[in-house]
Amino acid sequence: MRRAEQIELALAPRPNGMSLQRWLYDELRAAILAGRLSRGARLPSSRDLAARFGLSRGTVLGVFSQLAAEGYLTGAVGRGSFVAPELPDRRLDVSDRPSTKKRDGRSLAQGGKEDTEDSAQSHGIALSTRGRLLARTAFDVSGRPGPARAFRTSQPDLDAFPFELWTRLAAKRTRRARRDLLGDGEAQGYRPLREAIAGYVGMSRGITCTADSVVVLNTVQQAIDLGARLLLDPGDAAWIEDPGYPGARFALEAAGARVIGVPVDAGGMSVEWARQHAPEARLAYVTAGRQTPLGPPLALERRLALLEWARDRGAIVIEDDYDSEYRFEGNPLAAMKSLDHDGHVIYCGTFSKVLFPALRTAYAILPDRLIDPFVAALSLTARHVPLDQQSVLHEFIADGHFGRHIRRMRMLYGERAEALKIAADRYLSGRLHVPRIIAGLDAPAFLPPGIDDADMARRAARHGVETRPLSLYAIDRPAPPGLVLGFASIDSDAIESGAIALARALEGLRHRP
């Protein structure tokens, strides 16, 4: 805890004609009531305050005495003065500040209607049209604390991550830290890490590139957002899988795009449908390796058709390859970017789902003509990802730990995928169908027709089970009723227990009228 002498206490300038004692009293009391001086906080000494603000010590002691008499301060000889743990009633002139809350508790920023006069009187702040779109989110802003439970989605097993090894690497990098890691880094990212990423995607995803094509980001969501803002004008059409990733949809809409939901079947996004119904689109977002949320990879003929459309239209495809490292059957699939010979694909990958979510490090492989504007936009909006974590991640990859971790987790997650399939067949048969799981961290589970999957997800939560309804991913047409079940972050026993709890939640399930 900081000593009182270390606290820089900011006070407003003294108005003309106001006495020094009255000014200091008002400022200290306002700071206490506003919470800038919290209850129990120790004030600077009278001698220190006098020296800082050019006052006599007698003036300061007089103010302290008055505040103590009124119940705002407590003190003891030799210990100093402290803000009282219980304060007197606040006066309206201090506490009755303008609020952005309506009487019904809704924030004006959330779109609550207020007439102009009332809004002006309450000093409410109105969001712009784009601001209202940005204020929507597909993510839980409070995070997901605590240990994982069945069936948390989009999360790797944190207990299986080699944190001791990571900590040793971080400590070693700290001891050897050079001054160039303490200043500003390249907006494009730490070059040794970019070189390691280029080598990795070349071997594992079939993408031929150099470090010059790689940009390091905080998240894939950041790549989607910047790509949309750089490439789309308001009203431009953009394709997205339907059902599809809500985070991409909201980012595209916030950029002013006219989002076109493209149907998905066993071959992935229907490119032919999209070309017939919205050929004028300037951007397409696709999860080609494992479609979110239904799972099938984009068929080869559709990959080629998508690239042909992008080349003919001068459009860009954002390929979100979010968990392709974990394929449990057959050979690894090459990325669609590996077929892109004309520079129309932005390929995105993330370490947050492969290693641990708090890492918040992702990357994009860019076409040559987009590198400079993309890096400039990144510098304008976020500067760069912290250099220390980039350097540790580079060491983790360069020393071979990353590859070993992927191989170990692929085997572990494959066993858990099989455990989920067995548990679903045993406890959920006839009520929730889990298809064969061949890749990823989670899987779709389909409910009988007519079931309200959002209600089902709420029922599951009451039984201690985390799920996401497939309806959450719907865009222009209803999604098949079902749930997304994560299996990677929990062991086989927890998977079985979760299936049993989910079966209890499904009891007495009724179709929608």
C-alpha positions in Angstrom: 0.0 0.0 0.0 1.3 3.5 -0.9 2.2 5.9 1.9 0.2 9.1 2.1 3.3 11.1 1.0 3.4 9.1 -2.3 -0.2 10.1 -3.2 -0.5 12.9 -5.7 -3.7 14.7 -4.5 -5.1 16.9 -7.3 -7.1 19.9 -6.2 -9.0 22.3 -8.4 -7.7 25.9 -8.7 -8.9 28.3 -5.9 -11.6 30.6 -7.2 -11.0 34.4 -6.9 -12.1 35.8 -3.6 -12.3 32.4 -1.8 -10.3 32.1 1.4 -7.5 29.5 1.4 -9.1 27.6 4.3 -12.5 27.5 2.7 -11.0 26.3 -0.6 -9.0 23.5 1.0 -12.0 22.4 3.1 -14.3 22.2 0.0 -11.7 20.3 -2.1 -10.9 17.7 0.6 -14.5 17.2 1.4 -15.5 16.8 -2.2 -12.6 14.3 -2.8 -13.9 12.3 0.2 -17.5 12.3 -0.9 -16.7 11.5 -4.5 -14.5 8.5 -3.5 -11.2 9.9 -4.8 -10.1 9.7 -1.2 -11.5 6.3 -0.2 -12.8 5.4 3.2 -9.9 4.5 5.5 -7.3 6.2 3.2 -4.5 8.1 4.9 -4.1 11.7 4.0 -0.8 13.4 3.5 0.6 15.1 6.6 -0.3 18.7 7.3 3.3 19.7 6.8 3.4 17.9 3.4 0.1 19.5 2.2 1.2 22.9 3.3 4.4 22.6 1.4 2.7 21.3 -1.8 0.0 24.0 -2.0 1.9 27.0 -0.5 -0.3 27.1 2.6 0.5 27.7 6.2 0.5 24.6 8.4 -2.0 26.3 10.7 -4.5 26.6 7.7 -4.2 22.9 7.0 -4.5 21.9 10.6 -7.6 24.1 10.9 -9.2 22.3 7.9 -8.3 18.9 9.3 -9.9 19.8 12.6 -13.1 21.0 11.0 -13.4 17.8 8.8 -12.7 15.7 11.9 -15.4 17.5 13.9 -17.9 16.9 11.1 -17.1 13.2 10.9 -15.1 13.1 7.7 -11.7 12.4 9.2 -10.3 10.4 12.1 -6.9 10.7 13.5 -4.5 9.8 16.3 -1.3 11.4 17.6 1.7 10.0 15.7 -0.4 8.1 13.2 -1.8 10.8 10.9 -5.3 11.6 9.6 -7.5 9.1 7.8 -10.8 9.3 6.0 -13.5 8.0 8.3 -14.9 4.5 7.7 -18.5 5.8 8.0 -19.2 9.2 6.4 -21.9 11.8 7.1 -24.8 12.0 4.7 -23.8 13.4 1.3 -25.0 16.8 0.4 -26.9 17.2 -2.9 -24.4 19.8 -4.2 -21.7 17.1 -4.3 -23.4 13.8 -4.9 -26.3 14.7 -7.2 -24.3 14.6 -10.4 -25.7 14.1 -13.9 -26.4 10.4 -14.6 -26.7 8.5 -17.8 -29.3 6.2 -16.2 -33.0 6.5 -16.8 -35.5 6.1 -14.0 -36.2 2.5 -15.2 -32.5 1.7 -14.8 -31.6 1.5 -18.5 -28.6 3.3 -19.7 -29.2 5.9 -22.4 -26.2 4.3 -24.2 -28.4 1.1 -24.5 -30.9 2.9 -26.6 -33.4 4.1 -24.0 -35.7 6.7 -25.5 -35.5 10.2 -24.0 -37.0 13.4 -25.4 -34.7 16.1 -26.4 -35.5 18.4 -23.4 -35.1 15.7 -20.8 -31.9 14.5 -22.5 -30.4 18.0 -22.4 -31.4 18.5 -18.8 -29.9 15.2 -17.7 -26.7 15.7 -19.9 -27.2 12.2 -21.3 -24.7 11.0 -23.9 -26.1 9.6 -27.1 -24.2 7.1 -29.1 -23.7 7.4 -32.8 -25.2 4.9 -35.2 -21.9 3.1 -35.4 -21.5 3.4 -31.7 -24.7 1.6 -31.1 -23.5 -1.2 -33.4 -20.1 -1.4 -31.6 -21.9 -1.6 -28.2 -23.3 -4.9 -29.2 -21.1 -7.8 -28.5 -21.1 -11.6 -28.9 -18.7 -12.0 -25.9 -19.2 -12.0 -22.2 -17.5 -8.8 -21.0 -17.1 -10.2 -17.5 -15.0 -13.1 -18.8 -15.3 -16.7 -17.8 -13.6 -17.0 -14.4 -13.2 -20.2 -12.4 -12.4 -23.7 -13.5 -14.0 -25.0 -16.7 -17.0 -27.2 -16.4 -19.1 -29.2 -18.9 -19.5 -28.0 -21.6 -17.6 -24.8 -21.8 -17.0 -23.9 -25.5 -13.9 -22.5 -27.2 -11.5 -23.2 -24.4 -8.4 -25.4 -24.3 -7.4 -27.4 -21.2 -5.6 -24.9 -19.1 -4.4 -27.6 -16.6 -2.6 -29.4 -19.4 -0.6 -26.3 -20.5 3.0 -26.4 -19.4 2.9 -23.3 -17.3 6.2 -24.1 -15.4 8.0 -24.3 -18.7 6.4 -21.0 -19.9 7.3 -19.3 -16.7 10.9 -20.4 -17.0 11.1 -19.1 -20.6 9.5 -15.8 -19.4 12.0 -15.5 -16.6 14.9 -16.2 -18.9 13.7 -13.6 -21.4 13.3 -11.1 -18.5 16.9 -11.7 -17.3 18.3 -11.3 -20.8 15.9 -8.5 -21.8 17.5 -6.1 -24.2 16.7 -2.4 -24.3 15.0 -2.8 -27.7 12.3 -4.9 -26.0 11.5 -2.1 -23.6 10.7 0.6 -26.2 8.2 0.7 -29.0 8.2 -2.3 -31.3 7.2 -2.7 -34.9 3.4 -2.3 -35.3 3.6 -5.4 -37.6 5.0 -7.5 -34.7 8.2 -8.8 -33.3 10.1 -10.0 -36.3 11.5 -13.2 -34.8 8.0 -14.3 -33.9 6.7 -13.4 -37.4 9.5 -15.5 -38.9 8.5 -18.4 -36.6 4.8 -18.1 -37.6 5.7 -18.0 -41.3 7.7 -21.3 -40.8 4.9 -22.8 -38.9 2.0 -22.1 -41.3 4.3 -23.2 -44.2 4.7 -26.7 -42.7 1.3 -27.2 -41.0 -1.1 -25.2 -43.3 0.7 -25.3 -46.7 0.9 -21.5 -46.9 4.0 -20.1 -48.6 4.9 -16.8 -47.1 7.6 -14.8 -45.4 7.7 -12.8 -42.2 7.0 -9.7 -44.3 3.4 -11.0 -44.9 2.7 -11.7 -41.2 1.2 -9.2 -38.8 0.8 -10.0 -35.1 -2.5 -9.0 -33.5 -4.3 -9.4 -30.2 -7.1 -11.4 -31.6 -8.6 -12.6 -34.8 -11.5 -10.4 -34.0 -9.1 -7.4 -34.4 -8.2 -8.7 -37.9 -11.8 -8.9 -38.9 -12.6 -5.5 -37.6 -9.6 -3.8 -39.3 -10.1 -5.7 -42.5 -13.8 -4.6 -42.6 -13.0 -1.0 -41.9 -10.2 -0.9 -44.5 -12.1 -2.7 -47.3 -15.8 -1.8 -47.0 -17.7 1.4 -47.4 -21.1 1.7 -45.7 -23.7 -0.3 -47.6 -21.2 -2.7 -49.2 -22.3 -6.3 -49.2 -20.3 -8.9 -47.3 -20.8 -12.7 -47.2 -20.8 -14.7 -44.0 -21.8 -18.3 -43.3 -25.4 -18.7 -42.0 -25.3 -20.0 -39.3 -22.0 -18.3 -38.6 -19.7 -16.7 -36.1 -21.6 -13.8 -34.3 -18.3 -11.9 -33.6 -17.6 -11.6 -37.3 -21.2 -10.6 -38.1 -21.2 -7.8 -35.5 -17.8 -6.5 -36.6 -18.9 -6.3 -40.3 -22.2 -4.6 -39.4 -20.3 -2.1 -37.2 -18.2 -1.2 -40.2 -21.4 -0.4 -42.1 -21.5 -3.6 -44.2 -24.7 -5.1 -45.5 -24.3 -8.7 -44.2 -25.5 -11.5 -46.4 -26.1 -14.8 -44.6 -25.0 -17.6 -47.0 -26.6 -21.0 -46.4 -24.3 -23.8 -45.1 -24.7 -27.5 -45.8 -22.4 -30.6 -45.6 -19.9 -28.9 -48.0 -19.7 -25.7 -46.1 -20.7 -22.3 -47.4 -22.8 -22.4 -50.6 -20.7 -20.2 -52.8 -23.0 -20.8 -55.8 -26.0 -19.4 -53.8 -24.0 -16.4 -52.8 -22.9 -15.7 -56.3 -26.5 -15.8 -57.5 -28.0 -13.7 -54.7 -25.2 -11.2 -53.9 -22.5 -11.2 -56.6 -21.6 -7.6 -55.9 -20.2 -8.4 -52.4 -16.7 -7.0 -51.7 -15.7 -9.3 -48.8 -16.4 -12.9 -47.6 -15.8 -14.3 -44.2 -15.4 -18.0 -44.0 -14.3 -20.7 -41.5 -13.0 -23.1 -44.2 -11.2 -25.5 -41.9 -14.1 -26.3 -39.6 -17.3 -24.3 -40.1 -18.5 -22.4 -37.1 -20.7 -23.8 -35.6 -21.8 -26.9 -37.6 -18.4 -28.3 -38.3 -17.9 -29.4 -41.9 -14.9 -28.1 -43.8 -15.4 -26.1 -47.0 -15.3 -28.5 -49.9 -12.4 -28.1 -52.4 -14.6 -27.2 -55.3 -16.2 -24.4 -53.2 -12.8 -23.2 -52.1 -11.8 -22.8 -55.7 -15.2 -21.2 -56.6 -14.7 -18.7 -53.8 -11.2 -17.8 -54.9 -12.5 -17.4 -58.5 -15.2 -15.1 -57.4 -12.8 -13.0 -55.3 -10.4 -12.7 -58.2 -13.2 -11.8 -60.7 -14.7 -9.2 -58.4 -11.5 -7.8 -56.8 -12.9 -8.9 -53.5 -11.2 -10.2 -50.3 -11.8 -13.4 -48.4 -11.1 -13.5 -44.7 -10.2 -17.1 -43.7 -10.6 -17.7 -40.0 -8.7 -20.8 -39.2 -9.4 -20.8 -35.5 -8.8 -24.4 -34.4 -7.5 -26.4 -37.3 -4.5 -27.6 -35.3 -6.8 -30.2 -33.7 -7.9 -32.6 -36.4 -8.4 -36.2 -35.1 -9.0 -38.1 -38.3 -7.2 -38.2 -41.6 -4.4 -35.9 -42.8 -4.3 -32.2 -41.8 -6.2 -30.0 -44.3 -4.2 -27.3 -46.1 -5.6 -23.8 -45.6 -7.6 -22.2 -48.4 -4.9 -19.6 -48.4 -2.5 -22.2 -49.8 -4.6 -22.1 -53.0 -4.5 -18.3 -53.2 -2.1 -17.4 -56.0 -3.5 -14.0 -56.7 -3.5 -12.4 -53.3 -7.2 -12.3 -52.3 -7.2 -14.1 -49.0 -6.4 -12.8 -45.5 -5.6 -15.8 -43.4 -6.1 -15.6 -39.6 -4.9 -17.9 -36.8 -4.8 -17.6 -33.1 -2.7 -18.8 -30.2 -5.4 -18.0 -27.6 -7.4 -21.2 -28.4 -4.3 -23.3 -29.0 -2.3 -22.3 -25.8 -4.4 -20.3 -23.3 -7.0 -17.5 -23.7 -5.2 -14.9 -21.6 -2.3 -14.9 -24.1 -4.4 -12.8 -26.4 -2.1 -13.2 -29.4 -3.2 -13.9 -33.0 -1.8 -13.3 -36.5 -2.8 -12.7 -40.0 -1.1 -13.5 -43.3 -1.8 -10.7 -45.7 -1.8 -10.2 -49.5 1.1 -8.0 -50.5 -1.0 -5.0 -51.4 -2.7 -4.9 -48.0 0.3 -5.1 -45.8 1.1 -1.4 -45.6 -2.5 -0.1 -45.1 -3.2 -2.9 -42.6 -0.1 -2.2 -40.5 -0.7 1.5 -40.6 -4.3 1.0 -39.4 -3.0 -1.3 -36.6 -0.5 1.3 -35.5 -3.3 4.0 -35.4 -5.8 1.9 -33.4 -3.6 -0.3 -31.1 0.1 0.4 -31.8 1.4 -3.2 -31.3 1.0 -6.3 -29.2 3.2 -6.2 -26.0 6.8 -7.2 -26.9 7.5 -9.2 -23.9 4.8 -11.8 -24.6 5.7 -11.9 -28.3 9.3 -12.7 -27.4 8.3 -15.5 -24.9 6.0 -17.0 -27.5 8.7 -16.8 -30.1 11.0 -18.8 -27.8 8.2 -21.3 -27.1 7.9 -22.0 -30.8 11.6 -21.8 -31.7 12.6 -24.3 -29.0 10.1 -26.9 -30.3 7.7 -26.7 -27.3 4.8 -25.4 -29.4 4.9 -28.4 -31.8 5.2 -30.9 -29.0 2.3 -29.3 -27.1 0.1 -29.4 -30.2 0.8 -33.1 -30.8 0.1 -33.9 -27.1 -3.1 -31.9 -27.1 -4.3 -33.3 -30.4 -4.2 -36.8 -28.9 -5.8 -35.7 -25.6 -8.6 -33.8 -27.3 -9.3 -36.7 -29.7 -9.8 -38.9 -26.6 -12.2 -36.4 -25.1 -14.1 -36.0 -28.4 -14.6 -39.8 -28.4 -15.7 -39.6 -24.7 -18.3 -37.0 -25.5 -19.7 -39.1 -28.4 -19.9 -42.2 -26.2 -21.6 -40.3 -23.3 -24.1 -38.6 -25.7 -25.0 -42.0 -27.2 -25.4 -43.5 -23.8 -27.3 -40.8 -21.9 -28.8 -38.5 -24.5 -29.9 -40.9 -27.3 -33.2 -39.8 -28.9 -33.1 -36.4 -27.3 -29.7 -34.8 -28.4 -27.7 -36.1 -31.3 -23.9 -35.5 -31.4 -22.4 -36.4 -34.9 -19.0 -37.9 -35.2 -16.4 -35.4 -34.1 -13.3 -35.2 -36.3 -11.8 -31.8 -35.3 -11.9 -28.8 -33.0 -12.5 -27.9 -29.4 -16.3 -28.3 -29.4 -19.1 -29.9 -31.4 -22.7 -29.3 -32.4 -25.4 -31.4 -30.8 -28.8 -31.4 -32.5 -32.2 -31.3 -30.7 -35.4 -32.7 -32.2 -37.3 -30.3 -34.5 -39.4 -27.7 -32.8 -37.3 -27.4 -29.6 -36.4 -23.9 -28.4 -32.6 -24.3 -28.0 -32.2 -21.0 -26.2 -34.6 -22.2 -23.5 -32.8 -25.5 -23.5 -29.5 -23.7 -22.8 -31.1 -21.9 -19.9 -32.4 -25.2 -18.5 -29.0 -26.7 -18.9 -27.4 -23.8 -17.0 -29.8 -24.4 -14.1 -28.3 -28.0 -14.0 -24.7 -26.6 -13.9 -24.0 -27.2 -17.6 -22.6 -24.5 -19.9 -23.8 -24.6 -23.5 -24.5 -22.2 -26.4 -27.7 -22.5 -28.5 -27.2 -22.9 -32.2 -29.8 -20.1 -32.7 -27.2 -17.7 -31.4 -25.4 -18.2 -34.7 -28.4 -17.6 -37.0 -28.3 -14.7 -39.4 -31.0 -14.6 -42.1 -32.6 -18.0 -41.6 -33.3 -20.2 -38.6 -30.5 -22.5 -37.5 -31.2 -26.1 -36.8 -32.2 -26.4 -33.1 -29.3 -27.6 -31.1 -26.4 -26.8 -28.7 -22.7 -26.3 -29.0 -20.8 -28.5 -26.5 -17.2 -27.9 -25.6 -15.2 -30.9 -24.6 -11.5 -29.9 -24.7 -11.2 -28.2 -21.3 -12.6 -31.0 -19.2 -11.6 -34.6 -18.6 -13.6 -37.8 -19.5 -15.2 -38.1 -16.0 -16.5 -34.5 -16.2 -17.8 -35.1 -19.7 -19.8 -38.1 -18.5 -21.1 -36.2 -15.5 -22.0 -33.3 -17.8 -23.9 -35.6 -20.1 -25.9 -37.1 -17.2 -26.7 -33.5 -16.0 -27.8 -32.5 -19.5 -30.0 -35.6 -19.7 -31.8 -34.4 -16.5 -32.2 -31.0 -18.0 -33.8 -32.5 -21.1 -36.4 -34.4 -19.2 -39.9 -33.3 -20.0 -38.7 -31.2 -22.9 -41.6 -29.8 -25.0 -41.7 -28.7 -28.6 -42.6 -25.1 -29.3 -46.2 -24.6 -30.3 
